[in-house]
Amino acid sequence: MWALLQQSPETAHIHYIPCDSHGLHLTFKDLLFPSKDYNRRQINTKMSHFFAEGPNKLVNCFRKSDKQLAYLHNIMTIVYGKPRALIATVPTRWGTQYRQLESIAKSEEALKAYALHPNATPKLKGLILQEGFWSSITTLQAFLRPLHEYQKMSESNASTLNKVYLQ
């Protein structure tokens, strides 16, 4: 997009920085919630599939079941001294995707203890104890962290071109 705008005589004089907050948010959206291709077929990637069937599913299951959430909160109180929030995500809400992964990672010990609870639902237990689930959380969190940090820098009231760093 920036290259096309630079080619137009009407917009060639504008200095474009490809790190604006909205552009970075659209990158999150496209990575985690891809839409359809030119033939109107849903685009599915391993990353988007894991995000939908892993972190999003985990948080939504607890959000929909007050009883299961109460069990988790009791365990969190024992493990951490107080309950912790699991962040829900919405494609249009900036930063929630990364914060959801962060909230799950910070609650790993309590979530694993919940999976051993006799009243834990099989669906949640299977998800939490699924082989590779926690390493995928860590990997996706590490992958998205720089984008999240750049987005936070670019939306700061004090940000200028000198304060937005690209690698």
Backbone torsions as a table, in degrees:
resi	resn	phi	psi	omega
1	MET	NA	-46.1	-178.1
2	TRP	-64.0	-37.9	179.4
3	ALA	-65.2	-41.5	178.5
4	LEU	-64.1	-42.0	179.2
5	LEU	-65.2	-34.9	177.8
6	GLN	-67.1	-27.0	-178.8
7	GLN	-78.7	-20.8	-178.4
8	SER	-81.5	130.9	179.2
9	PRO	-60.0	-29.8	-178.7
10	GLU	-72.7	-25.7	-176.0
11	THR	-122.3	3.7	-176.4
12	ALA	-64.7	-24.9	-178.1
13	HIS	-77.9	-10.5	-177.1
14	ILE	-84.6	135.5	178.9
15	HIS	-88.6	116.2	-175.9
16	TYR	-100.7	134.8	176.4
17	ILE	-119.1	112.3	-176.4
18	PRO	-79.1	51.4	178.8
19	CYS	-144.0	27.4	179.9
20	ASP	-69.3	156.2	-176.7
21	SER	-57.2	-45.7	-177.8
22	HIS	-66.3	-41.3	177.4
23	GLY	-61.6	-40.7	177.9
24	LEU	-68.0	-37.1	177.0
25	HIS	-64.0	-39.8	177.9
26	LEU	-64.9	-30.0	175.4
27	THR	-64.4	-46.0	175.1
28	PHE	-56.2	-48.6	-177.3
29	LYS	-59.7	-46.1	-178.3
30	ASP	-68.4	-33.1	178.2
31	LEU	-72.0	-43.1	-171.6
32	LEU	-99.5	-23.3	-179.1
33	PHE	-134.0	61.4	-177.4
34	PRO	-63.9	151.0	-178.1
35	SER	-97.0	-132.9	-174.8
36	LYS	-111.9	155.2	177.8
37	ASP	-82.7	-174.0	-177.5
38	TYR	-64.3	-21.6	177.4
39	ASN	-94.4	12.8	177.5
40	ARG	65.1	25.8	174.0
41	ARG	-94.4	137.9	180.0
42	GLN	-61.4	131.8	176.1
43	ILE	-85.6	125.8	178.0
44	ASN	-122.3	130.1	176.1
45	THR	-123.7	163.1	177.3
46	LYS	-61.3	-39.4	-178.8
47	MET	-65.8	-46.4	-178.3
48	SER	-68.7	-36.1	177.8
49	HIS	-64.1	-47.1	179.0
50	PHE	-61.4	-43.9	-177.5
51	PHE	-62.1	-42.0	-179.6
52	ALA	-70.6	-43.4	-175.1
53	GLU	-90.9	-7.3	179.5
54	GLY	-108.3	-95.8	-175.8
55	PRO	-56.6	-47.3	-179.4
56	ASN	-62.4	-44.0	-179.5
57	LYS	-63.9	-42.5	-179.8
58	LEU	-59.2	-52.2	-178.1
59	VAL	-64.6	-42.4	-179.4
60	ASN	-65.6	-35.7	177.6
61	CYS	-63.2	-43.3	177.7
62	PHE	-68.8	-36.7	-179.5
63	ARG	-64.6	-32.3	-177.5
64	LYS	-87.5	-11.3	-177.9
65	SER	-126.4	100.0	179.1
66	ASP	-59.9	-35.3	-178.4
67	LYS	-65.5	-47.5	179.7
68	GLN	-66.3	-37.9	177.4
69	LEU	-64.3	-37.0	177.3
70	ALA	-64.0	-42.0	176.0
71	TYR	-59.1	-46.0	-179.6
72	LEU	-63.3	-44.0	179.8
73	HIS	-61.9	-38.5	176.4
74	ASN	-61.7	-43.3	179.1
75	ILE	-66.1	-41.7	178.2
76	MET	-61.3	-38.3	178.6
77	THR	-63.3	-39.5	177.7
78	ILE	-68.6	-45.5	-174.4
79	VAL	-76.2	-45.2	-172.2
80	TYR	-110.9	-6.3	-178.2
81	GLY	90.0	-11.6	177.6
82	LYS	-165.3	157.5	177.4
83	PRO	-69.2	150.8	175.8
84	ARG	-117.8	149.6	179.1
85	ALA	-82.6	141.4	167.5
86	LEU	-100.2	121.4	-172.6
87	ILE	-80.8	126.9	173.3
88	ALA	-82.4	155.3	-178.8
89	THR	-122.0	149.1	176.8
90	VAL	-135.2	132.8	-176.9
91	PRO	-53.6	-32.0	-176.2
92	THR	-92.2	-1.4	-178.0
93	ARG	-98.0	110.2	-174.2
94	TRP	-60.7	131.9	173.6
95	GLY	86.2	-12.0	-175.6
96	THR	-70.4	-28.5	-178.7
97	GLN	-63.8	-49.1	179.7
98	TYR	-68.3	-42.3	-179.1
99	ARG	-64.9	-29.8	175.6
100	GLN	-64.3	-47.8	178.4
101	LEU	-60.1	-41.1	179.5
102	GLU	-63.5	-42.9	-179.1
103	SER	-66.1	-36.4	178.4
104	ILE	-69.5	-45.0	-179.5
105	ALA	-62.2	-39.7	179.9
106	LYS	-69.7	-18.4	-179.0
107	SER	-107.9	16.2	-175.3
108	GLU	-54.9	-47.5	-177.2
109	GLU	-60.5	-45.4	-179.7
110	ALA	-68.8	-38.2	179.4
111	LEU	-65.3	-40.4	177.2
112	LYS	-65.6	-38.3	176.6
113	ALA	-66.5	-39.2	176.9
114	TYR	-58.8	-42.6	-178.3
115	ALA	-60.7	-22.1	178.3
116	LEU	-91.6	-6.4	179.7
117	HIS	-66.3	137.1	-178.2
118	PRO	-62.6	-24.2	-179.8
119	ASN	-99.2	9.0	178.0
120	ALA	-66.4	140.0	179.1
121	THR	-71.0	144.1	-179.8
122	PRO	-58.1	-36.0	-179.1
123	LYS	-62.8	-47.9	179.5
124	LEU	-68.5	-41.9	179.1
125	LYS	-59.0	-45.7	-179.9
126	GLY	-63.1	-38.4	-179.7
127	LEU	-68.6	-47.6	-177.3
128	ILE	-65.6	-35.9	-177.5
129	LEU	-95.4	3.1	-179.3
130	GLN	-60.5	134.9	179.8
131	GLU	-61.0	130.1	177.5
132	GLY	87.8	-7.6	-177.5
133	PHE	-59.8	-50.8	-175.2
134	TRP	-71.2	-35.1	177.0
135	SER	-69.6	-33.1	176.3
136	SER	-68.5	-37.1	176.1
137	ILE	-60.5	-48.8	-178.7
138	THR	-62.4	-43.7	-179.1
139	THR	-65.6	-46.1	-179.6
140	LEU	-65.7	-38.9	178.1
141	GLN	-62.4	-44.2	179.5
142	ALA	-65.5	-36.7	179.5
143	PHE	-67.1	-41.7	-175.3
144	LEU	-85.6	-17.9	-176.7
145	ARG	-54.3	-49.3	-179.9
146	PRO	-60.8	-41.1	177.3
147	LEU	-60.9	-42.7	179.2
148	HIS	-62.2	-44.2	179.7
149	GLU	-64.6	-43.0	178.4
150	TYR	-62.8	-39.5	179.8
151	GLN	-64.7	-44.2	178.8
152	LYS	-61.6	-41.4	179.1
153	MET	-63.5	-42.9	-174.5
154	SER	-73.4	-21.4	-179.7
155	GLU	-97.4	-0.6	178.9
156	SER	-65.8	143.1	177.3
157	ASN	-64.2	-25.9	-178.7
158	ALA	-92.7	4.8	-174.9
159	SER	-75.0	141.9	171.8
160	THR	-135.4	176.3	179.2
161	LEU	-57.2	-32.2	-179.8
162	ASN	-71.5	-18.9	-175.5
163	LYS	-101.6	-0.2	178.8
164	VAL	-106.2	111.3	-174.7
165	TYR	-101.5	135.1	175.0
166	LEU	-117.8	149.1	177.8
167	GLN	-108.8	NA	NA
